[in-house]
Amino acid sequence: FPVSWPTSCPRFNKTSNRVRHYCQSFILLCIVVGLKVGIIHIGSIHDAGYNQAHSEGVQTMKKNLPNVEVIQVENVPEGADAERVMENMIKQGAKLIIPASFGFLDPALKVAKKYPEVKFVHPGGYKLAPNLGTYWASTPEAFYLAGIAAGKTTKTNKAGYVVALPISFFLANINAFHLGARSVNPKFETRVVFMGTFMDAPKEAIAASALLDMGADVLGVIVDSPITVVQAAEKRGAYSVGYHYLGAQKFAPKGWISGIAFTWGELYTRFAKAVMDGSWKSEGLFGNLTSDYLTIAPFGPAVPADAIKLVNSTKQEFIAGKKNVFQGPLKDNKGAERVKAGEAFPLQAIGKMDWLVEGVVGQPK
């Protein structure tokens, strides 16, 4: 405690010791309770997918920073309910809010405007505010790598993808997966079924079964939880490609190929540290294969060794900037030229991708 305390007066000593004890206790309290972080989820934190990845991210943050307290609420609907939950977290002392669903962006912006002293970080958002930043990662390269593994593993040369919505980022992921598969297997076909929602297990089961009935022996998934789809593939002796969460492999121990996963813990740790030390700033972070929060899940036993070797070497080409996922010439699945020979569709522009590449069966709208 860097203060010089006088010792010549016993009465002053008695008072000063009480003051010193109070100050030390106050500082210790500030150290112990460094920051309260609130995170709200659209679904269950045990979904082995989108929500669990975020939940485990804040748990890693908590382990890294023991002086951080986490307030976590799951199964929160979008809209007014999300606003109420965030405001309640702020009333409990939260100074960093993670509204962990794409649909929470507008509610978060409203709450952020009311509480300018609180910081917000939103996954995948496309709007910023003075106290609200966004973060995500460019995933097409990772999907391309998963496609290589699938193209090398399939026996029927057919894959089926169960996808939430035909939004541009998901279309880009499907296209990337298909191009990766076709780079090693020119006969490869990908069929897509859109759910119209991020969570509907019965509907996902029907879609998965239909895709398998049409000859697919690889199923991929872009919904919040991969459990239904990867289990459907496993029961039918087919292969699967996961999304969001590293631990999904346990649901398909035999047919698992790989997956694209997010590990948010270190990023959340950096966010919390920045809020505590005053260095936090509003920005849009967009990671890639070099980031510590985007990774390729471990390969399953069915994936050939040469496929794994090729995936690893191609990953290094992406990192070195020697390869582009959407290298022309490329046509869409209606025959129209989308990327000319010698050109490439930039990853920074995938938010404008509204088409499916040649060889993908499905309607993007």
KEKE-3310 file (N, C-alpha, C; in steps of 0.2 Angstrom, whole numbers, plus 5000, padded with zeros to 4 digits):
npx = (5004:5005:5008:5014:5013:5010:5018:5020:5010:5000:4985:4982:4988:4979:4967:4972:4975:4963:4958:4967:4965:4952:4954:4962:4954:4944:4951:4955:4942:4939:4948:4945:4931:4932:4925:4908:4901:4888:4879:4868:4858:4851:4846:4848:4861:4867:4867:4877:4882:4880:4876:4881:4895:4897:4894:4904:4914:4913:4915:4928:4934:4931:4939:4952:4952:4949:4944:4932:4915:4902:4886:4873:4861:4849:4840:4832:4820:4820:4819:4808:4810:4823:4829:4824:4831:4844:4844:4841:4853:4862:4857:4861:4874:4882:4895:4899:4891:4886:4877:4872:4867:4862:4850:4849:4854:4848:4839:4850:4857:4847:4847:4860:4861:4854:4862:4876:4888:4890:4898:4896:4897:4894:4890:4893:4886:4881:4881:4887:4890:4894:4897:4896:4902:4907:4910:4916:4920:4928:4922:4922:4934:4937:4926:4928:4940:4934:4926:4935:4939:4927:4924:4934:4931:4918:4907:4896:4897:4889:4882:4872:4865:4859:4852:4849:4844:4843:4854:4867:4880:4879:4876:4888:4896:4891:4894:4908:4911:4906:4915:4927:4925:4923:4936:4943:4935:4927:4914:4906:4891:4881:4867:4855:4844:4833:4829:4822:4822:4833:4832:4824:4822:4813:4810:4822:4826:4818:4822:4835:4833:4827:4837:4846:4839:4839:4851:4863:4878:4885:4882:4879:4878:4871:4864:4858:4861:4870:4866:4854:4855:4868:4867:4857:4863:4873:4865:4861:4872:4880:4891:4896:4897:4901:4896:4900:4903:4916:4914:4905:4908:4906:4893:4893:4903:4908:4905:4909:4917:4923:4923:4918:4923:4920:4930:4928:4934:4947:4946:4935:4941:4950:4942:4936:4947:4950:4939:4941:4953:4951:4954:4946:4937:4925:4923:4923:4927:4934:4939:4950:4957:4969:4966:4963:4950:4944:4942:4947:4938:4944:4948:4938:4938:4935:4941:4952:4970:4977:4969:4968:4981:4981:4971:4978:4989:4983:4976:4987:4991:4980:4982:4994:4990:4990:4980:4963:4947:4935:4940:4940:4936:4919:4902:4885:4872:4862:4868:4874:4887:4897:4910:4924:4936:4953:4950:4944:4932:4930:4933:4929:4918:4908:4896:4887:4884:4873:4869:4870:4883:4888:4883:4878:4862:4848:4838:4842:4834)
npy = (4994:5009:5021:5034:5032:5042:5040:5046:5050:5042:5042:5047:5036:5026:5030:5031:5018:5012:5018:5015:5001:5000:5006:4996:4985:4990:4991:4977:4972:4977:4971:4958:4957:4961:4962:4961:4951:4949:4937:4932:4919:4912:4899:4883:4880:4868:4863:4857:4865:4880:4889:4882:4883:4897:4898:4890:4897:4909:4903:4898:4911:4915:4906:4910:4923:4925:4935:4939:4939:4930:4932:4922:4918:4907:4902:4913:4923:4933:4951:4961:4953:4950:4962:4966:4956:4959:4972:4969:4962:4972:4980:4972:4974:4972:4976:4972:4966:4952:4949:4935:4931:4932:4938:4946:4958:4971:4973:4974:4986:4995:4994:4997:5011:5016:5014:5020:5018:5005:4991:4982:4967:4959:4944:4943:4954:4968:4981:4995:5004:5017:5011:4998:4984:4972:4955:4941:4927:4923:4910:4903:4897:4887:4879:4875:4867:4857:4852:4846:4835:4828:4825:4816:4806:4801:4789:4788:4800:4810:4824:4830:4845:4853:4867:4883:4896:4904:4914:4926:4923:4910:4904:4906:4898:4885:4885:4885:4873:4864:4867:4864:4850:4846:4849:4838:4828:4828:4823:4826:4830:4842:4844:4855:4859:4871:4876:4887:4892:4893:4883:4868:4854:4842:4845:4846:4833:4826:4832:4828:4814:4813:4818:4808:4798:4801:4798:4803:4802:4809:4821:4838:4852:4868:4874:4879:4868:4854:4841:4833:4831:4825:4814:4807:4804:4795:4785:4779:4774:4784:4798:4813:4831:4843:4859:4874:4868:4860:4848:4840:4828:4817:4813:4806:4795:4785:4789:4802:4816:4829:4846:4863:4874:4885:4893:4902:4907:4913:4925:4931:4933:4943:4953:4956:4959:4971:4979:4981:4987:4999:5000:4996:4996:5001:4991:4981:4965:4953:4937:4924:4909:4910:4915:4913:4909:4902:4886:4870:4855:4840:4826:4812:4793:4788:4796:4797:4796:4803:4813:4820:4825:4833:4843:4849:4855:4863:4872:4879:4885:4894:4902:4908:4916:4911:4905:4906:4904:4906:4905:4910:4902:4903:4897:4899:4888:4889:4891:4903:4914:4919:4922:4927:4919:4919:4929:4932:4929:4940:4937:4946:4951:4942:4944:4949:4938:4929:4917:4900:4889:4880:4863:4862:4858:4866:4880:4897:4907)
npz = (5000:4994:5003:5015:5032:5046:5062:5074:5083:5094:5094:5081:5074:5078:5071:5058:5055:5054:5043:5034:5034:5029:5016:5010:5010:5002:4990:4988:4986:4974:4966:4967:4963:4948:4936:4930:4918:4907:4898:4885:4878:4863:4863:4871:4882:4881:4868:4860:4850:4842:4854:4865:4862:4863:4877:4883:4879:4888:4900:4899:4898:4911:4919:4915:4920:4935:4943:4936:4935:4929:4922:4916:4904:4897:4882:4878:4870:4855:4853:4863:4875:4875:4877:4890:4898:4896:4901:4915:4918:4918:4928:4938:4939:4928:4916:4904:4890:4881:4869:4862:4849:4832:4830:4841:4839:4836:4848:4857:4852:4855:4870:4872:4869:4879:4890:4890:4897:4898:4890:4874:4865:4850:4841:4824:4820:4810:4812:4821:4837:4848:4860:4856:4849:4836:4831:4822:4811:4796:4787:4775:4770:4779:4777:4764:4766:4774:4764:4756:4763:4764:4750:4748:4756:4754:4747:4738:4731:4734:4744:4757:4763:4778:4781:4790:4785:4768:4768:4764:4770:4773:4761:4755:4763:4759:4746:4746:4753:4743:4732:4738:4739:4726:4721:4723:4719:4705:4702:4712:4721:4729:4739:4745:4759:4765:4781:4786:4799:4814:4823:4824:4828:4824:4811:4805:4806:4797:4785:4785:4784:4771:4763:4764:4759:4746:4742:4747:4756:4764:4777:4780:4791:4795:4806:4823:4832:4829:4832:4829:4815:4813:4821:4814:4802:4807:4812:4800:4794:4787:4783:4792:4794:4805:4814:4822:4835:4844:4851:4845:4839:4847:4845:4833:4832:4822:4809:4808:4799:4800:4806:4807:4819:4833:4845:4858:4869:4872:4865:4871:4883:4880:4877:4890:4897:4891:4893:4907:4908:4902:4888:4879:4863:4851:4837:4822:4822:4812:4810:4804:4797:4804:4816:4834:4837:4827:4821:4814:4816:4824:4814:4809:4810:4798:4788:4775:4775:4766:4763:4774:4774:4763:4766:4777:4770:4761:4769:4774:4762:4760:4772:4768:4758:4745:4739:4734:4739:4730:4716:4700:4684:4688:4688:4692:4699:4689:4678:4674:4672:4686:4691:4683:4672:4679:4688:4705:4718:4731:4748:4757:4751:4753:4759:4750:4742:4733:4727:4722:4719:4703:4702:4715:4721:4724:4729:4731:4735)
capx = (5000:5011:5006:5018:5008:5014:5019:5022:5004:4996:4978:4982:4989:4973:4963:4975:4975:4956:4957:4971:4962:4946:4956:4965:4948:4940:4955:4954:4936:4939:4952:4941:4926:4934:4920:4903:4899:4882:4879:4862:4858:4844:4844:4851:4869:4869:4865:4882:4882:4881:4875:4886:4901:4898:4894:4910:4919:4914:4918:4936:4936:4931:4945:4958:4951:4945:4940:4927:4909:4897:4879:4871:4854:4848:4833:4829:4818:4822:4815:4808:4812:4830:4830:4823:4836:4850:4843:4842:4860:4865:4855:4865:4881:4886:4898:4900:4886:4887:4870:4875:4863:4862:4844:4849:4858:4844:4838:4856:4858:4843:4849:4867:4860:4851:4867:4882:4894:4891:4900:4892:4900:4889:4893:4890:4882:4883:4880:4891:4888:4900:4898:4894:4907:4905:4915:4914:4926:4927:4922:4922:4940:4936:4921:4932:4944:4929:4924:4941:4939:4921:4925:4939:4928:4911:4906:4891:4898:4883:4881:4866:4866:4853:4854:4844:4841:4847:4857:4873:4885:4878:4877:4895:4899:4889:4898:4915:4911:4906:4921:4932:4924:4924:4943:4946:4930:4923:4908:4903:4885:4878:4860:4853:4837:4833:4824:4818:4823:4839:4831:4818:4824:4809:4810:4829:4826:4814:4826:4841:4831:4825:4843:4849:4835:4841:4858:4868:4881:4888:4877:4882:4873:4872:4859:4861:4863:4871:4865:4849:4858:4874:4864:4853:4868:4876:4861:4860:4879:4883:4896:4894:4902:4898:4897:4900:4906:4921:4912:4899:4910:4904:4887:4894:4910:4910:4904:4912:4922:4926:4918:4920:4921:4922:4932:4928:4937:4953:4943:4931:4946:4953:4936:4935:4953:4950:4934:4944:4959:4949:4957:4940:4935:4920:4926:4920:4932:4932:4944:4951:4960:4975:4963:4962:4943:4941:4947:4944:4938:4948:4945:4935:4942:4934:4944:4959:4976:4979:4964:4970:4987:4979:4968:4983:4993:4978:4976:4993:4990:4975:4985:4999:4987:4992:4974:4957:4941:4931:4944:4936:4929:4914:4896:4880:4868:4858:4873:4876:4894:4898:4917:4927:4943:4958:4947:4942:4927:4934:4930:4926:4911:4903:4889:4883:4883:4866:4869:4873:4888:4887:4884:4874:4855:4844:4836:4845:4829)
capy = (5000:5015:5028:5034:5034:5045:5036:5050:5051:5036:5043:5047:5030:5022:5032:5030:5011:5010:5021:5010:4994:5001:5007:4990:4981:4992:4989:4970:4970:4979:4966:4951:4958:4965:4964:4957:4950:4946:4934:4929:4914:4911:4892:4879:4880:4861:4861:4854:4869:4887:4891:4879:4886:4903:4897:4887:4903:4913:4899:4899:4918:4915:4902:4915:4929:4923:4941:4941:4936:4929:4931:4919:4917:4904:4901:4920:4925:4939:4956:4964:4949:4950:4969:4965:4952:4963:4978:4966:4961:4979:4982:4968:4977:4970:4981:4970:4962:4948:4946:4930:4928:4937:4942:4951:4964:4977:4974:4976:4993:4999:4994:5001:5018:5018:5013:5021:5016:4998:4989:4976:4964:4955:4940:4943:4960:4972:4988:4997:5010:5019:5006:4991:4981:4965:4950:4934:4924:4921:4903:4899:4893:4881:4875:4872:4861:4851:4849:4841:4829:4825:4823:4811:4801:4799:4783:4789:4806:4815:4826:4834:4850:4855:4874:4887:4901:4906:4921:4926:4920:4902:4902:4906:4892:4879:4885:4884:4866:4860:4868:4860:4843:4845:4850:4832:4823:4831:4820:4827:4834:4844:4846:4859:4860:4876:4875:4893:4893:4890:4878:4864:4847:4837:4847:4844:4825:4825:4834:4823:4808:4814:4819:4801:4793:4803:4795:4807:4798:4814:4826:4844:4856:4875:4876:4880:4862:4849:4834:4829:4829:4820:4807:4804:4801:4790:4779:4776:4773:4789:4802:4820:4837:4848:4866:4878:4866:4855:4842:4837:4822:4811:4810:4802:4792:4781:4793:4809:4818:4834:4851:4870:4876:4892:4893:4910:4909:4918:4932:4934:4935:4949:4958:4957:4963:4978:4983:4982:4992:5005:5000:4993:5001:4998:4989:4975:4960:4948:4933:4919:4903:4912:4917:4908:4907:4898:4880:4864:4850:4834:4821:4805:4788:4786:4801:4794:4799:4808:4818:4825:4828:4838:4848:4853:4859:4868:4877:4883:4890:4899:4907:4912:4920:4908:4902:4909:4899:4907:4907:4909:4903:4900:4898:4897:4882:4890:4891:4910:4916:4923:4924:4926:4916:4924:4933:4929:4933:4941:4934:4952:4953:4936:4947:4950:4932:4927:4912:4894:4887:4875:4857:4862:4857:4870:4887:4902:4912)
capz = (5000:4994:5007:5021:5037:5052:5068:5081:5087:5095:5092:5074:5072:5078:5066:5052:5054:5052:5036:5029:5033:5025:5009:5008:5009:4996:4984:4987:4983:4967:4963:4967:4958:4943:4931:4928:4911:4905:4891:4884:4873:4860:4864:4876:4882:4880:4862:4857:4844:4843:4860:4869:4860:4867:4884:4885:4879:4894:4905:4898:4901:4919:4921:4913:4924:4941:4946:4932:4937:4923:4922:4910:4903:4890:4879:4878:4863:4852:4854:4870:4881:4876:4880:4897:4901:4896:4906:4921:4919:4919:4935:4943:4939:4922:4912:4897:4888:4875:4866:4858:4844:4827:4831:4847:4837:4837:4855:4860:4850:4859:4876:4872:4868:4885:4895:4886:4901:4897:4883:4871:4859:4846:4836:4817:4818:4804:4814:4827:4841:4852:4865:4854:4844:4833:4830:4819:4807:4789:4787:4769:4769:4783:4774:4759:4769:4776:4758:4753:4767:4762:4744:4748:4760:4751:4742:4733:4728:4736:4750:4759:4768:4781:4782:4793:4780:4763:4769:4760:4773:4773:4754:4754:4766:4755:4740:4748:4754:4737:4728:4741:4737:4719:4719:4723:4717:4701:4702:4719:4721:4735:4739:4751:4761:4770:4786:4788:4806:4816:4828:4823:4827:4820:4804:4803:4806:4791:4780:4785:4781:4764:4759:4764:4754:4739:4740:4750:4761:4769:4779:4783:4795:4797:4811:4829:4835:4824:4835:4825:4808:4813:4823:4808:4797:4810:4812:4793:4792:4783:4786:4794:4795:4810:4814:4828:4842:4844:4855:4842:4836:4851:4842:4827:4832:4817:4803:4808:4795:4803:4807:4808:4826:4836:4852:4859:4876:4872:4862:4877:4888:4878:4878:4897:4899:4888:4897:4914:4908:4898:4881:4874:4858:4846:4831:4819:4821:4807:4810:4799:4799:4809:4823:4839:4839:4822:4820:4810:4821:4823:4809:4811:4808:4791:4783:4772:4777:4761:4763:4780:4772:4758:4770:4780:4765:4758:4774:4773:4756:4762:4776:4765:4753:4739:4736:4735:4738:4725:4711:4693:4682:4692:4686:4697:4697:4684:4672:4673:4674:4691:4692:4676:4673:4681:4694:4711:4722:4737:4754:4760:4748:4753:4761:4744:4738:4733:4722:4723:4713:4699:4705:4721:4720:4729:4727:4736:4738)
cpx = (5004:5009:5011:5013:5012:5013:5020:5016:5000:4989:4978:4983:4983:4968:4965:4975:4968:4955:4961:4968:4956:4948:4958:4959:4944:4944:4955:4948:4935:4943:4948:4935:4928:4929:4914:4901:4893:4882:4872:4862:4851:4842:4847:4858:4871:4867:4871:4883:4883:4881:4880:4893:4902:4898:4901:4915:4919:4916:4926:4938:4936:4937:4952:4958:4947:4941:4934:4921:4904:4890:4876:4864:4853:4841:4829:4827:4820:4817:4814:4810:4820:4832:4829:4828:4842:4850:4844:4849:4863:4863:4859:4872:4885:4888:4900:4895:4887:4880:4872:4870:4862:4856:4844:4852:4854:4842:4844:4858:4853:4845:4856:4866:4857:4857:4874:4888:4895:4893:4897:4897:4895:4892:4889:4886:4885:4882:4885:4888:4894:4902:4896:4899:4904:4911:4912:4921:4924:4927:4922:4928:4940:4931:4924:4936:4940:4927:4929:4940:4933:4921:4930:4936:4922:4912:4901:4892:4892:4883:4874:4867:4860:4855:4848:4841:4846:4850:4864:4879:4885:4878:4884:4899:4897:4893:4905:4916:4911:4912:4927:4932:4926:4932:4946:4942:4926:4916:4903:4897:4883:4871:4858:4846:4837:4827:4819:4818:4830:4838:4824:4820:4820:4810:4817:4830:4823:4819:4832:4839:4830:4832:4847:4846:4837:4848:4864:4871:4885:4882:4881:4877:4875:4865:4862:4864:4864:4868:4860:4852:4864:4872:4860:4858:4871:4872:4860:4867:4882:4888:4893:4899:4898:4899:4896:4904:4911:4919:4907:4901:4907:4897:4887:4901:4912:4910:4906:4917:4926:4921:4922:4918:4924:4924:4933:4932:4942:4950:4939:4936:4949:4948:4936:4941:4953:4945:4937:4949:4958:4952:4951:4938:4930:4923:4922:4926:4930:4938:4945:4954:4966:4972:4962:4955:4940:4945:4943:4944:4942:4944:4943:4939:4941:4938:4951:4964:4978:4975:4966:4977:4986:4976:4973:4987:4989:4977:4981:4993:4986:4979:4990:4997:4988:4986:4968:4951:4937:4935:4940:4940:4924:4907:4891:4876:4863:4862:4875:4883:4894:4905:4920:4934:4948:4956:4945:4937:4930:4930:4927:4920:4906:4896:4885:4882:4876:4864:4872:4878:4886:4888:4880:4866:4852:4843:4838:4840:4822)
cpy = (5006:5021:5028:5037:5037:5041:5039:5050:5045:5036:5043:5040:5025:5023:5030:5022:5009:5012:5016:5004:4995:5002:5000:4985:4983:4990:4981:4968:4972:4974:4960:4952:4963:4967:4959:4957:4946:4943:4930:4925:4913:4904:4889:4879:4873:4858:4858:4858:4876:4890:4889:4882:4893:4903:4894:4893:4907:4909:4899:4906:4918:4911:4907:4921:4928:4929:4943:4936:4935:4928:4928:4917:4913:4904:4908:4922:4932:4945:4959:4960:4950:4957:4969:4961:4956:4969:4975:4964:4967:4981:4978:4969:4975:4976:4979:4965:4958:4945:4941:4926:4934:4941:4946:4957:4971:4978:4977:4983:4997:5000:4998:5008:5021:5018:5014:5019:5009:4996:4983:4974:4959:4951:4941:4949:4964:4980:4989:5003:5011:5014:4999:4989:4974:4961:4944:4932:4923:4914:4899:4895:4887:4876:4871:4866:4855:4848:4844:4835:4825:4822:4817:4805:4797:4793:4784:4796:4811:4817:4830:4839:4853:4862:4878:4891:4902:4913:4920:4922:4912:4900:4901:4900:4885:4879:4883:4876:4862:4861:4864:4852:4842:4846:4843:4826:4827:4829:4822:4832:4836:4846:4849:4859:4866:4875:4881:4895:4890:4884:4874:4857:4842:4839:4845:4837:4823:4827:4830:4817:4808:4815:4812:4797:4795:4801:4798:4802:4802:4819:4832:4848:4863:4877:4877:4874:4857:4842:4830:4827:4824:4814:4804:4801:4795:4784:4776:4774:4778:4793:4809:4825:4842:4855:4869:4875:4860:4848:4838:4830:4816:4809:4806:4799:4788:4786:4800:4810:4823:4840:4858:4872:4882:4890:4900:4912:4914:4925:4935:4937:4942:4955:4961:4961:4970:4982:4985:4987:4998:5005:4998:4998:4998:4997:4983:4970:4955:4943:4928:4913:4904:4914:4912:4906:4903:4892:4874:4858:4844:4829:4815:4800:4786:4790:4798:4799:4805:4814:4823:4828:4834:4844:4852:4857:4864:4874:4882:4888:4895:4905:4911:4916:4918:4905:4905:4904:4900:4909:4905:4904:4900:4902:4896:4891:4883:4891:4898:4911:4920:4926:4922:4922:4921:4929:4929:4933:4934:4939:4940:4954:4947:4938:4948:4944:4929:4921:4906:4891:4881:4868:4857:4862:4861:4877:4892:4907:4908)
cpz = (5000:4997:5013:5026:5043:5058:5075:5085:5088:5093:5085:5071:5072:5073:5059:5050:5051:5045:5032:5028:5028:5017:5006:5006:5003:4990:4983:4984:4976:4963:4962:4963:4953:4938:4931:4921:4911:4898:4890:4878:4870:4862:4870:4876:4882:4873:4857:4850:4846:4850:4865:4868:4863:4874:4887:4884:4885:4900:4905:4900:4908:4922:4920:4918:4930:4944:4941:4934:4931:4925:4916:4910:4897:4888:4880:4871:4861:4853:4861:4876:4881:4879:4888:4901:4901:4901:4913:4923:4921:4926:4940:4943:4933:4918:4905:4896:4882:4873:4860:4853:4838:4828:4837:4845:4838:4844:4858:4858:4854:4867:4877:4872:4875:4891:4892:4890:4900:4890:4881:4865:4856:4841:4829:4815:4813:4806:4820:4830:4845:4857:4863:4848:4841:4832:4826:4815:4800:4788:4781:4768:4773:4780:4768:4761:4771:4770:4755:4757:4765:4755:4743:4752:4757:4747:4737:4729:4729:4743:4751:4764:4771:4784:4785:4788:4774:4763:4766:4763:4773:4766:4752:4757:4762:4749:4741:4749:4748:4733:4731:4739:4730:4717:4719:4720:4712:4700:4708:4718:4728:4735:4745:4752:4766:4775:4788:4795:4808:4821:4827:4822:4823:4813:4801:4802:4799:4785:4779:4782:4774:4760:4759:4759:4747:4737:4743:4756:4766:4770:4782:4786:4796:4801:4818:4832:4830:4826:4831:4819:4809:4816:4818:4803:4801:4810:4805:4790:4787:4787:4788:4795:4799:4809:4821:4834:4841:4846:4851:4839:4840:4849:4836:4827:4826:4810:4803:4803:4798:4804:4808:4815:4828:4843:4854:4865:4876:4870:4868:4882:4887:4879:4885:4899:4897:4891:4904:4914:4904:4891:4876:4869:4853:4839:4828:4818:4816:4806:4804:4802:4804:4816:4828:4841:4833:4821:4816:4816:4820:4818:4812:4808:4801:4786:4781:4774:4772:4760:4769:4778:4767:4761:4773:4776:4762:4763:4774:4767:4757:4766:4773:4759:4746:4735:4738:4734:4732:4719:4704:4689:4686:4689:4692:4695:4692:4677:4670:4676:4680:4693:4686:4678:4674:4686:4700:4715:4729:4743:4758:4757:4749:4756:4756:4740:4739:4728:4725:4717:4709:4703:4712:4719:4726:4726:4733:4738:4739)
residu = (PHE:PRO:VAL:SER:TRP:PRO:THR:SER:CYS:PRO:ARG:PHE:ASN:LYS:THR:SER:ASN:ARG:VAL:ARG:HIS:TYR:CYS:GLN:SER:PHE:ILE:LEU:LEU:CYS:ILE:VAL:VAL:GLY:LEU:LYS:VAL:GLY:ILE:ILE:HIS:ILE:GLY:SER:ILE:HIS:ASP:ALA:GLY:TYR:ASN:GLN:ALA:HIS:SER:GLU:GLY:VAL:GLN:THR:MET:LYS:LYS:ASN:LEU:PRO:ASN:VAL:GLU:VAL:ILE:GLN:VAL:GLU:ASN:VAL:PRO:GLU:GLY:ALA:ASP:ALA:GLU:ARG:VAL:MET:GLU:ASN:MET:ILE:LYS:GLN:GLY:ALA:LYS:LEU:ILE:ILE:PRO:ALA:SER:PHE:GLY:PHE:LEU:ASP:PRO:ALA:LEU:LYS:VAL:ALA:LYS:LYS:TYR:PRO:GLU:VAL:LYS:PHE:VAL:HIS:PRO:GLY:GLY:TYR:LYS:LEU:ALA:PRO:ASN:LEU:GLY:THR:TYR:TRP:ALA:SER:THR:PRO:GLU:ALA:PHE:TYR:LEU:ALA:GLY:ILE:ALA:ALA:GLY:LYS:THR:THR:LYS:THR:ASN:LYS:ALA:GLY:TYR:VAL:VAL:ALA:LEU:PRO:ILE:SER:PHE:PHE:LEU:ALA:ASN:ILE:ASN:ALA:PHE:HIS:LEU:GLY:ALA:ARG:SER:VAL:ASN:PRO:LYS:PHE:GLU:THR:ARG:VAL:VAL:PHE:MET:GLY:THR:PHE:MET:ASP:ALA:PRO:LYS:GLU:ALA:ILE:ALA:ALA:SER:ALA:LEU:LEU:ASP:MET:GLY:ALA:ASP:VAL:LEU:GLY:VAL:ILE:VAL:ASP:SER:PRO:ILE:THR:VAL:VAL:GLN:ALA:ALA:GLU:LYS:ARG:GLY:ALA:TYR:SER:VAL:GLY:TYR:HIS:TYR:LEU:GLY:ALA:GLN:LYS:PHE:ALA:PRO:LYS:GLY:TRP:ILE:SER:GLY:ILE:ALA:PHE:THR:TRP:GLY:GLU:LEU:TYR:THR:ARG:PHE:ALA:LYS:ALA:VAL:MET:ASP:GLY:SER:TRP:LYS:SER:GLU:GLY:LEU:PHE:GLY:ASN:LEU:THR:SER:ASP:TYR:LEU:THR:ILE:ALA:PRO:PHE:GLY:PRO:ALA:VAL:PRO:ALA:ASP:ALA:ILE:LYS:LEU:VAL:ASN:SER:THR:LYS:GLN:GLU:PHE:ILE:ALA:GLY:LYS:LYS:ASN:VAL:PHE:GLN:GLY:PRO:LEU:LYS:ASP:ASN:LYS:GLY:ALA:GLU:ARG:VAL:LYS:ALA:GLY:GLU:ALA:PHE:PRO:LEU:GLN:ALA:ILE:GLY:LYS:MET:ASP:TRP:LEU:VAL:GLU:GLY:VAL:VAL:GLY:GLN:PRO:LYS)
# end
